[in-house]
């Protein structure tokens, strides 16, 4: 239970201060933060709240969106990522999650978009290293390839991370994004030393009407969490296990009850 | 244009007789059929209509659904597949498409489900060979892994097909299902000799509310069709190019207009 982390989007209506309090009430030691609520709180104030509560920040979501081809949009994206790196540094986050972005409007050049992501990561690494922040490439479910993340498999993320030190560029293993992958076992083994974040939530059916809110509480869907947890542990990962759920029903529920249910399901479905 | 095939689900309201007439009116030479409307027409009658119209059957959809673990359900699935093979033989279809099935209700054992698919295919091959029918394993978009098809990548389909002669077990390359794959170029090259069917339709955004009706007309979405067509041709495939679109708006339109638009978009987006 000392590894369980609440990603604050799971309790979407909570501010940073409320989420910190909620974690303390639930006896958690970790929290995953998002930039927008952190900025609403103030980055320094968020860092103070987290530290005074005795929590640690498992991840900051999110940088990335590096697929733009126009020079101005590209420069703006890199600037925004540098700000995200600064914020992650201030918060002492274990990593800054990068959601790499989808195809630019009107483009069908997937290879080109992927190449621009690789270039963008390379451009950010020196800044991240100077700030002591680890970047975490998040392969996303192929469902989101067109409009959110052209990084579609763990193998692809590892290949993109390979030119850099594992302490500088890691990968996110999110069960929702990788569970279907026929070669996930080998990919997680290859990820040894690169796993910067392990996130859990379930794949539910029937598929919800809003594709962005299709994540379920552990146990409500089809994913074998123990199997994937054992694989990341066999690859040497012993860090926080973060629960990140985008789901209209979860968001409508009382956040304290969501956290209680998350604890229960984590024990039942993720731990041995 | 002599390679273009209308998969009859694209004009969902048409019976076999109407779809055959529609293909003739549009100057097409190929049609892809589905078992339910073929059975409604009568298999022998459907074969007669197609032959008298001078059409050829690019594929019969579909067999498969081989993931059940209960002995009775498994035997029933194999029986149904043998009937589908008989029907494909009567129709002279280029192949019988296999949609392999999702996880059984309540199961989270993806590895086990995939193993049962491999066993089921092995059990069907002698029957298919005797009937002169080529089985075509269809890797499906990972979106459908839980509830429709645990075969998620072209590489995985090729591995499953490998024990059998390419003339007995091929694979389907459906742009909708494979376009996102970071290793699709290498996988299609490896598929040389195994490509039993090439299907085209687009990936559209925002993702429609019904995940099963999320396919779009070529040109309405994000897929680079020419790139994928050139890859399958470089791998030696010169057979029909089938348009299979499940989409509420397409189904609501006049079928003749859908076929006309399909021809136009095929010229604009698939051909050179």
Contacts between the chains, C-beta under 8 A, distances in Angstrom:
chain1	res1	chain2	res2	distance
A	103	B	222	5.5
A	107	B	222	8.0
A	108	B	222	5.7
A	108	B	223	6.4
A	108	B	224	4.2
A	109	B	224	7.0
A	110	B	179	7.4
A	110	B	180	7.5
A	110	B	222	8.0
A	110	B	224	7.0
A	114	B	182	7.2
A	141	B	142	6.4
A	141	B	143	7.5
A	142	B	141	6.4
A	142	B	142	5.0
A	142	B	143	7.2
A	142	B	180	4.1
A	142	B	181	7.5
A	143	B	141	7.5
A	143	B	142	7.1
A	143	B	143	4.9
A	143	B	207	7.2
A	145	B	179	7.8
A	145	B	180	3.9
A	145	B	203	7.8
A	146	B	180	7.9
A	146	B	203	5.6
A	146	B	205	5.2
A	146	B	221	7.2
A	146	B	222	4.2
A	147	B	205	4.7
A	147	B	206	7.4
A	147	B	207	7.9
A	152	B	180	5.2
A	152	B	181	7.1
A	152	B	182	5.7
A	153	B	181	8.0
A	153	B	182	5.9
A	155	B	182	7.4
A	155	B	183	7.8
A	156	B	182	4.2
A	179	B	110	7.4
A	179	B	145	7.8
A	180	B	110	7.5
A	180	B	142	4.1
A	180	B	145	3.9
A	180	B	146	7.9
A	180	B	152	5.2
A	181	B	142	7.5
A	181	B	152	7.1
A	181	B	153	8.0
A	182	B	114	7.2
A	182	B	152	5.7
A	182	B	153	5.8
A	182	B	155	7.4
A	182	B	156	4.2
A	183	B	155	7.8
A	203	B	145	7.8
A	203	B	146	5.7
A	205	B	146	5.2
A	205	B	147	4.7
A	206	B	147	7.4
A	206	B	211	7.6
A	207	B	143	7.2
A	207	B	147	7.9
A	207	B	211	3.9
A	209	B	209	3.9
A	209	B	210	7.7
A	210	B	209	7.7
A	211	B	206	7.6
A	211	B	207	3.9
A	211	B	211	7.7
A	221	B	146	7.3
A	222	B	103	5.5
A	222	B	107	8.0
A	222	B	108	5.8
A	222	B	110	8.0
A	222	B	146	4.2
A	223	B	108	6.5
A	224	B	108	4.2
A	224	B	109	7.0
A	224	B	110	7.0
